[in-house]
Amino acid sequence: MSLGTMIWIITILMCGAFMYISLKVKDKADMSFANYAIGGKSFPMYLIFFTQFATIMGVGNFVGHAGNGYEIGLPWMAFILGEQGSKIIFALFIAGFAGKFTYNTFPELLDDLITRDKFTRALSGVLASSIMIAWAGGQGKALGNIFSVITGANPIPIIILFSAVFIIYTTLGGIYSVVWTDLLQGVLVLIFGVIFYVYAFKEVNFSLGEIGVRLNELGRAELWQFGISDPMKIINMIVTGTIGIIVAQQYWQRCFGAINTKTARDGMLYSGIIAIIAVMMTALVGMIIYTLKQDLAPGDAMAWFMMNRVPMAIAGMIFALVLAAGMSSADSNLNSASVLVVNDLIKPFKPETSEADLVKYAKWLTAIIGVSSAVAAIYANSIISLFSRAYSMAGAGLVPLLVIGLLWKENSGEAHEAGKRNSKVTPWGARVSIIAGAVLSQIDALGSNKVLIALAVASILLIVVSMVTKNTNREAAAN
């Protein structure tokens, strides 16, 4: 049996399992929109841990970071610490707080606790969903590329196939489909991930020092030096990744769906710690691959390793690992995007909509957004191009509102409670800040520090405009 045939068999079996799981949980998801969005806040620790872990460990964390390790070397570790460390920040400072509430989305929390303005909520929903849509498309593109390299198949039909599968099973069961398929996918990622790292590090006799020696012999000693030639570039990359994670709906959604605050915090914390270790090891694998083959395109490094350095059965396992990672991130982001649109762009403007209709809207939007993501995956120049702008735009627009809105209280001694607004931020302050932050983060003329500039300006405008329009807060409170 060839590797290509084995990969097709693995793909069919795994996709069949995902479909079966979705059919089993479909009725629960259909009971209410809260069930479809957050599972009625019923998910225990093992489901929260595995859904967070599987969502974090997308294709980029295996294919993308291996490629960057291959091309950049140890300096890439600084970005990994920032990008993956943001999950730890989220766990320690946000997850427990989010787990107290039963909101369906992050913008709904902003609306209830801070602004009480449906237009701000809609703006927040648009920005937050942009990250989800871009990530869903990115996973499809990555899966299509690696499948194409290994089997020789045209990547476009593969992207369409993968997209069709995760669109269907996510549409059927909503968040229930996502967390239960993530359980299977997360287990596969853990098991096959360990096997993958064992075979990769076996190439250098399980010695980190051996990597450095070999790179030095190849005249690429700089790949094993942790020097940073452009600190501000690294800082900007870390800030962009961090703010993008802080406003990523899929992480908030898991916390809202967790059965209690401890589960929300611990599930994110433990999955984030394991993810940091795994991604750093993946970057090291990229450097190991460079010592074996120096003329590869970085994005092809993982595929070359699978085809040339491991037994066929292990290569099949590694592909299953990549497939599980990609599917888990794609379904999570797709579900989050559809829930955001329904909950924050439709529901506030049509408050009389029934629960059944909200679920119906979510299903239709899952299909529509999924197809749009697939088209974006086909035509995007790179995986990074699909989500880098979405991260900076959403983060710069929404992080100032979240942080300042929660800390700048009307009644400083009172904790935030659902249904009770306690913030000095006004609707106009929020609107101006969101638009300014999102727009400035996309203006290349501001230079490499554009995200930092956008965050600073958005924060200042949020405070100044809120102070100027503070009477609107009193009017809203009176209503």
C-alpha positions in Angstrom: 0.0 0.0 0.0 1.4 3.4 -1.0 1.5 6.4 1.4 -1.0 8.2 -0.7 -3.5 5.4 -0.5 -3.0 5.1 3.3 -3.6 8.8 3.7 -6.8 8.6 1.7 -8.0 5.7 3.9 -7.2 7.7 7.1 -9.0 10.7 5.8 -12.1 8.8 5.0 -12.2 7.0 8.3 -11.6 10.1 10.4 -14.2 12.2 8.5 -16.7 9.4 8.9 -16.1 9.4 12.6 -16.6 13.2 12.8 -19.9 12.8 10.9 -21.1 10.0 13.2 -20.4 12.1 16.3 -22.3 15.1 14.9 -25.4 13.0 14.1 -25.4 11.7 17.7 -25.3 15.2 19.3 -27.5 17.0 16.7 -30.7 16.8 18.8 -29.1 18.4 21.9 -27.8 21.3 19.8 -31.2 21.9 18.3 -32.9 22.4 21.7 -31.9 26.1 22.0 -29.5 28.7 20.7 -27.6 28.6 24.1 -27.2 24.9 23.5 -26.0 25.4 20.0 -23.6 28.1 21.1 -22.2 27.1 24.5 -23.8 23.7 25.3 -26.0 25.1 28.0 -22.9 25.7 30.2 -22.5 22.0 30.9 -19.0 20.9 29.7 -16.8 19.2 32.2 -13.0 19.5 32.6 -12.0 16.7 30.2 -14.1 18.2 27.3 -12.9 21.8 28.0 -9.2 20.7 28.1 -9.3 18.7 24.9 -11.4 21.2 23.0 -9.1 24.0 24.0 -6.0 21.9 23.3 -7.2 20.7 19.9 -8.3 24.2 18.9 -4.9 25.7 19.8 -2.9 22.9 18.0 -4.0 23.8 14.4 -2.1 23.0 11.2 0.0 26.1 11.6 1.4 24.8 14.9 2.9 21.8 13.1 3.4 22.8 9.5 3.9 26.6 9.9 6.2 26.6 12.9 8.3 23.7 11.6 8.8 25.8 8.4 9.8 28.9 10.5 12.2 26.8 12.5 13.7 25.5 9.3 14.1 29.0 7.9 14.7 31.2 11.0 16.0 28.9 13.7 16.1 29.7 17.4 15.2 33.4 17.1 11.7 32.2 16.1 11.3 30.9 19.7 10.7 34.5 20.9 7.6 34.7 18.8 6.4 31.3 19.9 6.7 32.3 23.6 4.7 35.4 22.9 2.1 33.7 20.7 1.5 30.6 22.8 2.2 32.4 26.1 -0.9 34.5 25.3 -3.0 31.4 26.1 -1.4 31.3 29.6 -2.2 35.0 30.0 -5.8 34.3 28.9 -6.1 31.4 31.4 -4.7 33.3 34.4 -6.4 36.7 33.9 -9.5 36.1 31.7 -10.7 32.5 31.7 -11.8 32.3 35.3 -13.6 35.7 35.0 -15.3 34.5 31.7 -16.4 31.2 33.3 -18.6 33.1 35.8 -21.0 34.1 33.0 -23.3 32.3 30.5 -23.0 34.7 27.6 -22.9 33.2 24.1 -20.2 35.5 22.8 -17.4 37.9 23.9 -19.2 41.0 22.3 -22.3 40.1 24.4 -20.2 40.4 27.5 -18.9 43.8 26.4 -22.4 44.9 25.7 -23.9 43.8 29.0 -21.2 44.9 31.4 -19.8 48.0 29.6 -21.6 49.7 26.7 -25.3 48.6 26.4 -25.2 49.7 22.8 -26.3 47.4 20.0 -24.3 49.2 17.4 -21.1 48.8 19.4 -22.0 45.1 19.8 -22.5 44.7 16.1 -19.1 46.4 15.4 -17.5 44.0 17.9 -19.1 41.0 16.3 -17.9 41.9 12.9 -14.3 42.4 14.1 -14.3 39.3 16.3 -15.7 37.1 13.5 -13.0 38.2 11.1 -10.5 36.3 13.0 -12.6 33.2 13.0 -13.4 33.3 9.3 -9.7 33.8 8.4 -8.6 30.9 10.7 -11.1 28.5 9.2 -9.9 29.3 5.7 -6.3 29.0 6.8 -6.7 25.5 8.1 -8.3 24.4 4.8 -5.5 25.9 2.8 -2.8 24.2 5.0 -4.5 20.8 4.7 -4.8 21.2 1.0 -1.2 22.1 0.6 0.3 19.3 2.6 -2.1 16.7 1.1 -1.0 17.9 -2.4 2.7 17.6 -1.6 2.3 14.1 -0.3 -0.1 12.6 -2.8 0.4 14.9 -5.8 -3.3 15.8 -6.0 -4.5 19.2 -7.0 -4.9 21.2 -3.7 -8.1 22.9 -4.8 -10.4 19.8 -4.7 -8.7 18.8 -1.4 -9.5 22.2 0.1 -13.1 21.8 -1.1 -13.4 18.3 0.3 -12.0 19.2 3.8 -14.1 22.3 3.9 -17.2 20.4 3.0 -16.6 17.9 5.8 -16.1 20.3 8.6 -18.9 22.6 7.4 -21.4 19.7 7.5 -20.5 18.3 10.9 -20.2 21.7 12.5 -23.6 22.8 11.0 -25.3 19.7 12.3 -24.3 19.8 16.0 -23.0 23.3 16.7 -20.7 23.5 19.8 -21.6 19.9 20.8 -20.1 18.6 17.5 -17.1 20.8 18.0 -16.2 19.7 21.6 -16.9 16.0 21.0 -15.0 15.8 17.8 -12.2 17.8 19.5 -12.1 15.2 22.2 -11.2 12.6 19.5 -8.9 15.0 17.7 -7.2 16.1 20.8 -6.4 12.5 21.9 -5.0 11.8 18.4 -2.9 14.9 18.5 -1.4 13.9 21.9 -0.7 10.3 21.0 0.6 10.9 17.4 2.4 14.0 18.5 4.5 12.1 20.9 5.3 9.5 18.2 6.2 12.3 15.8 8.6 14.0 18.2 10.3 10.7 19.1 11.1 10.0 15.4 12.1 13.5 14.7 14.5 13.8 17.7 15.9 10.4 17.0 17.6 11.9 14.0 19.9 13.9 16.3 20.2 11.1 18.9 17.8 13.0 21.2 20.5 15.7 21.8 19.8 19.4 21.4 23.5 20.0 21.2 23.7 17.8 18.2 21.4 20.2 16.3 23.8 23.1 17.0 26.8 21.1 15.9 25.3 20.1 12.6 24.0 23.6 11.8 27.5 25.0 12.5 29.0 22.4 10.2 26.6 23.5 7.5 27.7 27.1 7.9 24.3 28.1 9.5 25.4 28.7 13.1 23.1 31.7 13.2 20.1 29.4 13.3 21.3 28.1 16.7 21.8 31.6 18.1 19.1 33.3 20.1 20.1 36.8 19.1 17.4 39.2 17.9 18.4 41.7 15.3 15.2 43.6 15.4 13.6 43.6 18.9 10.8 45.9 17.9 9.7 43.5 15.2 9.5 40.7 17.7 7.6 42.9 20.1 5.1 43.8 17.5 4.7 40.2 16.5 4.1 39.2 20.1 1.7 42.0 20.7 -0.3 41.2 17.6 -0.6 37.6 18.5 -1.5 38.3 22.1 -4.2 40.8 21.4 -5.6 38.6 18.7 -5.9 35.7 21.2 -7.5 37.9 23.9 -10.4 38.7 21.6 -10.7 35.3 20.0 -14.3 34.1 20.4 -13.5 30.4 20.4 -11.6 30.7 23.7 -14.2 32.8 25.4 -16.9 30.5 24.1 -15.3 27.5 25.8 -15.1 29.4 29.1 -18.8 30.4 28.8 -19.6 26.7 28.1 -17.5 25.4 31.0 -19.5 24.0 33.9 -17.7 26.3 36.4 -15.0 28.9 36.7 -12.3 26.5 37.8 -12.9 24.3 34.8 -12.7 27.3 32.5 -9.4 28.4 33.9 -7.7 25.1 34.3 -8.8 23.8 30.9 -7.2 26.8 29.2 -4.1 26.8 31.5 -3.1 23.2 31.1 -3.8 23.1 27.3 -1.8 26.3 26.9 1.2 25.0 28.8 1.3 21.8 26.7 0.9 23.8 23.5 3.9 26.0 24.3 6.1 22.9 24.8 4.8 21.2 21.7 5.1 24.2 19.4 8.7 24.9 20.6 9.5 21.3 19.9 8.0 21.6 16.4 10.3 24.6 15.6 13.2 22.5 16.8 12.1 19.7 14.4 12.2 22.3 11.6 15.9 22.9 12.4 16.5 19.1 12.5 15.0 18.8 9.0 17.3 21.6 7.8 20.3 19.5 8.9 18.9 16.7 6.7 17.9 18.6 3.6 18.8 22.2 2.9 17.0 23.1 -0.3 13.4 22.8 0.7 10.7 25.5 0.7 10.0 26.0 4.4 6.3 25.1 4.0 7.3 21.8 2.6 9.7 20.7 5.4 7.1 18.7 7.3 5.8 16.9 4.2 9.4 16.0 3.1 10.2 14.6 6.5 7.0 12.4 6.4 7.8 11.1 3.0 11.5 10.5 3.4 12.6 9.9 7.1 9.9 7.8 8.8 8.3 4.4 8.1 5.1 4.6 6.1 2.9 3.6 9.0 4.4 6.4 11.1 4.0 8.9 8.2 0.3 7.9 8.1 0.1 8.7 11.9 1.8 12.0 11.4 -0.7 12.9 8.6 -3.6 11.9 11.0 -2.0 14.2 13.5 -2.0 17.1 11.0 -5.5 16.3 9.8 -6.9 16.2 13.4 -5.2 19.5 14.2 -6.5 21.2 11.1 -10.1 19.9 11.5 -10.3 20.8 15.1 -9.2 24.4 14.5 -11.4 24.8 11.5 -14.6 23.6 13.1 -14.0 25.7 16.2 -13.5 28.9 14.3 -16.4 28.1 11.9 -18.8 27.6 14.8 -17.6 30.7 16.6 -18.0 32.9 13.5 -21.6 31.8 12.9 -22.5 32.2 16.6 -21.0 35.7 16.6 -23.0 36.8 13.6 -26.3 35.5 14.9 -25.8 36.6 18.5 -24.3 40.1 17.9 -25.5 41.2 14.4 -29.0 39.6 14.2 -30.3 39.0 17.7 -29.9 42.6 19.0 -31.8 44.0 16.0 -34.5 41.3 16.0 -35.1 40.6 19.8 -38.3 38.8 19.1 -36.6 36.0 17.1 -37.5 32.6 18.5 -34.8 30.1 19.7 -35.6 27.7 16.9 -35.1 30.5 14.3 -31.8 31.5 16.0 -30.5 28.0 15.7 -31.7 27.9 12.0 -29.8 31.2 11.3 -26.7 29.8 12.9 -26.8 26.7 10.8 -27.3 28.6 7.5 -24.5 31.0 8.5 -22.2 28.1 9.3 -22.6 26.9 5.8 -22.3 30.3 4.2 -19.2 31.3 6.2 -17.6 27.9 5.6 -18.0 28.3 1.9 -16.6 31.8 2.0 -13.6 30.5 4.0 -13.0 27.8 1.5 -12.9 30.4 -1.3 -10.6 32.5 0.7 -8.3 29.5 1.2 -8.1 28.8 -2.5 -7.3 32.4 -3.5 -5.1 33.6 -0.6 -1.4 33.9 -1.3 -0.4 32.3 2.0 -1.8 30.9 5.2 -0.4 33.9 7.1 -2.1 36.4 4.8 -5.4 34.9 5.8 -5.3 35.9 9.4 -2.4 38.4 10.2 -4.5 41.4 9.3 -7.6 40.0 11.1 -5.6 39.6 14.3 -4.3 43.1 14.4 -7.6 44.7 13.3 -9.7 42.9 15.8 -7.2 43.1 18.6 -6.5 46.8 18.2 -10.2 47.6 18.0 -11.5 45.5 20.9 -8.7 45.0 23.5 -8.8 48.7 24.7 -12.6 48.4 25.1 -12.3 45.2 27.1 -9.5 46.2 29.4 -10.4 49.9 30.0 -14.1 49.1 30.0 -13.8 46.5 32.8 -11.2 48.4 34.9 -12.7 51.9 34.6 -15.8 51.4 36.8 -18.6 53.6 37.8 -18.7 51.9 41.2 -15.1 50.9 41.9 -15.9 48.7 44.9 -18.4 46.5 43.0 -17.6 43.3 41.1 -19.0 42.9 37.6 -22.3 41.0 37.5 -24.4 39.8 34.6 -27.2 42.2 33.9 -25.5 45.1 35.7 -23.5 47.8 33.8 -20.6 49.1 35.7 -18.3 51.1 33.4 -17.5 54.8 32.7 -17.1 53.9 29.0 -19.9 55.4 26.9 -21.4 54.1 23.6 -19.7 56.9 21.6 -16.4 56.3 23.3 -16.6 52.6 22.4 -17.6 53.2 18.8 -14.9 55.8 18.1 -12.2 53.7 19.8 -13.1 50.5 18.0 -13.1 52.1 14.5 -9.9 54.0 15.2 -8.0 51.0 16.5 -9.2 48.7 13.7 -8.4 51.3 10.9 -5.0 52.5 12.2 -3.8 48.9 12.6 -4.1 48.5 8.8 -2.3 51.7 7.7 1.1 50.6 6.5 2.3 54.2 6.4 2.5 54.1 10.2 5.4 51.7 9.9 6.2 48.6 11.8 4.8 49.9 15.0 1.3 50.5 13.6 -0.4 48.0 15.9 1.2 49.6 19.0 0.2 53.1 17.7 -3.4 51.8 17.0 -3.7 50.4 20.6 -2.4 53.7 22.1 -4.7 56.0 20.0 -7.7 53.7 20.5 -7.2 53.7 24.3 -6.8 57.5 24.5 -9.9 58.1 22.3 -11.9 55.7 24.4 -11.2 57.7 27.6 -11.4 61.2 26.1 -14.6 60.6 24.1 -16.2 58.8 27.0 -15.5 61.7 29.3 -16.9 64.2 26.8 -20.1 62.1 26.3 -20.5 60.9 29.9 -24.1 62.0 30.0 -25.0 59.2 27.7 -23.9 56.8 30.4 -26.4 58.3 32.8 -29.2 58.2 30.2 -28.4 54.5 29.5 -28.4 53.7 33.2 -31.7 55.4 33.6 -33.2 53.2 30.9 
